[in-house]
Amino acid sequence: MSDRQKKWFTFLSPALLVVVLDQWSKFVIRTTPELHRETLIEGWLSFTFTKNPGMAMGIDLLPTPVISVIAVLATIAITAYVWWYIDRSNLLYLTCMGLVVGGALGNILDRIFMGLIGGYGGIFDGHVVDFIHFTLEIADRPVFPYIFNVADIAISVSIILMLLFHKTILPDVNEGEGDGGPVNGSEGEGAPVNGSEGELVDGK
């Protein structure tokens, strides 16, 4: 396996793994009514089945089809960026980006197909399936009130890793570029060459 093939494998493997785990977990939740509201750890963690028509954390500023198209375009742009800089990228960065793309694809599949599966809309009308719910409360207030899924976890973990270790993880996009400085004194203050800027030779 060449170095480039190894890098593509490192990028695509976590993406595929996240998509499979995300879609499998959502299928199990959707088709198992007794899991729609199930306490896993009393006072800490539960399953709460819900469908999110908007963006992350329930933000609902745009129509669902518009959000879906934006998500698709953003994922294409991220993948194109990875492709462009893959030769300068390290394996940890590619793993993180694979998690991001896998998480994005997991939720995009919901947006494309869940409207058809649920019978409430067409392509791009689907709502994202969420079900993981931290129920911990402090002073009767939830610590984290949002319900999320495996795809969201993959994206969040990747972003946190890149923020914490950005100097090590992020690729050097300027690698191989010159410093833009003058070459051969073309913009310098050196003496004229061959007397090209002066006629004072031998005192004349």
C-alpha positions as CSV (number, residue, x, y, z in Angstrom):
1,M,0.0,0.0,0.0
2,S,1.5,3.4,-1.0
3,D,1.6,6.3,1.4
4,R,-1.3,8.0,-0.5
5,Q,-3.4,4.9,-0.3
6,K,-2.7,4.5,3.4
7,K,-3.8,8.1,3.9
8,W,-7.1,7.5,2.0
9,F,-7.7,4.4,4.0
10,T,-7.1,6.3,7.2
11,F,-9.6,8.9,6.1
12,L,-12.3,6.6,4.7
13,S,-12.3,3.9,7.4
14,P,-13.5,6.0,10.3
15,A,-16.0,7.7,8.0
16,L,-17.5,4.3,7.0
17,L,-17.5,3.0,10.6
18,V,-19.4,6.0,11.9
19,V,-22.0,5.8,9.1
20,V,-22.6,2.1,9.8
21,L,-22.8,2.5,13.6
22,D,-25.0,5.6,13.3
23,Q,-27.5,4.2,10.9
24,W,-27.6,0.8,12.8
25,S,-28.3,2.5,16.1
26,K,-31.0,4.7,14.6
27,F,-32.6,1.7,13.0
28,V,-32.7,-0.2,16.3
29,I,-34.2,2.8,18.1
30,R,-36.8,3.5,15.5
31,T,-38.0,-0.1,15.3
32,T,-37.9,-0.9,19.0
33,P,-40.7,1.0,20.7
34,E,-39.6,0.0,24.2
35,L,-36.4,1.9,23.7
36,H,-38.1,5.1,22.8
37,R,-37.9,6.1,26.5
38,E,-35.5,3.9,28.4
39,T,-33.4,4.8,31.4
40,L,-29.9,3.5,31.1
41,I,-28.2,5.1,34.2
42,E,-30.7,6.6,36.6
43,G,-30.3,10.4,36.8
44,W,-27.5,10.3,34.2
45,L,-28.3,8.8,30.9
46,S,-31.3,7.6,28.9
47,F,-32.7,6.9,25.5
48,T,-35.2,9.5,24.4
49,F,-36.3,9.0,20.8
50,T,-36.9,12.2,18.9
51,K,-36.7,13.6,15.4
52,N,-34.9,16.9,14.7
53,P,-36.0,18.8,11.6
54,G,-33.5,21.6,12.1
55,M,-29.8,21.9,12.8
56,A,-27.6,20.9,15.7
57,M,-29.0,21.4,19.2
58,G,-32.5,21.8,17.8
59,I,-31.7,25.2,16.1
60,D,-34.5,25.6,13.6
61,L,-33.7,28.8,11.5
62,L,-34.2,27.4,8.0
63,P,-36.6,25.0,6.2
64,T,-35.5,21.3,6.4
65,P,-34.8,21.0,2.6
66,V,-32.5,24.0,2.7
67,I,-30.6,22.7,5.7
68,S,-30.2,19.3,3.9
69,V,-28.8,20.9,0.8
70,I,-26.4,23.0,2.8
71,A,-25.2,19.9,4.7
72,V,-24.6,18.0,1.5
73,L,-22.6,20.9,0.0
74,A,-20.6,21.4,3.2
75,T,-19.7,17.7,3.2
76,I,-18.6,17.8,-0.4
77,A,-16.4,20.9,0.3
78,I,-14.8,19.2,3.3
79,T,-14.0,16.1,1.3
80,A,-12.5,18.2,-1.5
81,Y,-10.3,20.0,1.0
82,V,-9.0,16.7,2.4
83,W,-8.3,15.5,-1.2
84,W,-6.4,18.7,-2.0
85,Y,-4.2,18.6,1.0
86,I,-4.0,14.8,1.6
87,D,-0.3,14.6,0.8
88,R,0.5,17.1,3.5
89,S,-1.9,15.6,6.1
90,N,-0.9,13.3,8.9
91,L,-2.8,10.2,9.9
92,L,-4.4,11.8,13.0
93,Y,-5.8,14.7,11.0
94,L,-7.2,12.3,8.4
95,T,-8.8,10.2,11.2
96,C,-10.5,13.3,12.6
97,M,-11.7,14.4,9.2
98,G,-13.0,10.9,8.6
99,L,-15.1,11.2,11.8
100,V,-16.4,14.6,10.7
101,V,-17.4,13.3,7.2
102,G,-18.8,10.1,8.6
103,G,-20.9,12.0,11.1
104,A,-22.1,14.4,8.5
105,L,-23.1,11.6,6.1
106,G,-24.9,9.8,8.9
107,N,-27.2,12.7,9.4
108,I,-27.5,13.5,5.7
109,L,-28.8,10.0,5.1
110,D,-31.6,10.8,7.6
111,R,-32.4,14.0,5.8
112,I,-32.5,12.3,2.4
113,F,-34.5,9.2,3.3
114,M,-36.4,9.6,6.7
115,G,-39.1,11.7,5.1
116,L,-39.8,8.8,2.7
117,I,-39.4,6.1,5.3
118,G,-41.7,7.9,7.8
119,G,-44.2,8.9,5.1
120,Y,-44.2,12.6,6.0
121,G,-42.1,14.1,3.2
122,G,-39.9,13.6,0.2
123,I,-36.2,13.6,-0.4
124,F,-34.4,16.2,1.8
125,D,-37.5,16.6,3.9
126,G,-36.3,14.0,6.5
127,H,-35.7,14.7,10.1
128,V,-32.6,13.5,11.9
129,V,-33.1,10.7,14.5
130,D,-31.7,11.6,17.9
131,F,-31.9,9.4,21.0
132,I,-29.0,9.8,23.4
133,H,-30.0,12.0,26.3
134,F,-27.9,13.1,29.3
135,T,-30.4,13.5,32.1
136,L,-28.1,14.8,34.8
137,E,-29.4,17.9,36.5
138,I,-27.9,20.4,38.9
139,A,-30.2,22.7,40.9
140,D,-33.1,21.2,38.9
141,R,-31.6,22.4,35.7
142,P,-30.3,20.0,33.0
143,V,-26.5,20.1,32.5
144,F,-26.9,19.3,28.8
145,P,-30.5,19.5,27.6
146,Y,-29.9,18.4,24.0
147,I,-30.6,15.0,22.6
148,F,-28.1,13.7,20.1
149,N,-26.8,10.6,18.2
150,V,-23.7,8.6,17.2
151,A,-23.0,10.9,14.2
152,D,-23.0,14.0,16.5
153,I,-20.6,12.3,18.9
154,A,-18.2,11.6,16.1
155,I,-18.2,15.2,14.9
156,S,-17.9,16.6,18.4
157,V,-15.0,14.3,19.4
158,S,-13.1,15.2,16.2
159,I,-13.6,19.0,16.6
160,I,-12.4,18.8,20.3
161,L,-9.3,16.8,19.3
162,M,-8.5,19.3,16.5
163,L,-9.0,22.3,18.8
164,L,-6.8,20.8,21.6
165,F,-4.0,19.5,19.3
166,H,-4.3,21.8,16.3
167,K,-0.6,22.6,16.1
168,T,0.1,18.8,15.7
169,I,-2.9,17.7,13.8
170,L,-3.7,20.4,11.2
171,P,-1.8,20.1,7.8
172,D,0.7,22.7,6.8
173,V,-1.1,24.3,3.9
174,N,1.9,26.6,3.1
175,E,4.4,23.7,2.8
176,G,6.6,24.0,-0.2
177,E,5.8,27.6,-0.8
178,G,8.5,30.2,-0.9
179,D,8.8,33.1,1.5
180,G,8.2,35.7,-1.3
181,G,11.4,37.5,-0.6
182,P,13.5,39.2,-3.3
183,V,15.6,36.9,-5.5
184,N,19.1,37.8,-6.6
185,G,18.8,41.3,-5.1
186,S,16.1,42.3,-7.6
187,E,14.4,44.4,-4.9
188,G,17.4,44.9,-2.7
189,E,19.6,47.9,-2.0
190,G,22.8,46.5,-3.3
191,A,25.3,48.4,-5.5
192,P,24.5,48.8,-9.2
193,V,25.7,46.0,-11.4
194,N,28.2,46.8,-14.2
195,G,27.7,50.5,-13.5
196,S,24.2,50.4,-15.0
197,E,23.0,53.3,-12.7
198,G,26.0,55.6,-12.9
199,E,28.3,57.3,-15.4
200,L,30.9,58.5,-12.9
201,V,33.8,56.4,-14.0
202,D,37.4,57.6,-13.4
203,G,36.1,60.8,-12.1
204,K,34.2,61.7,-15.3
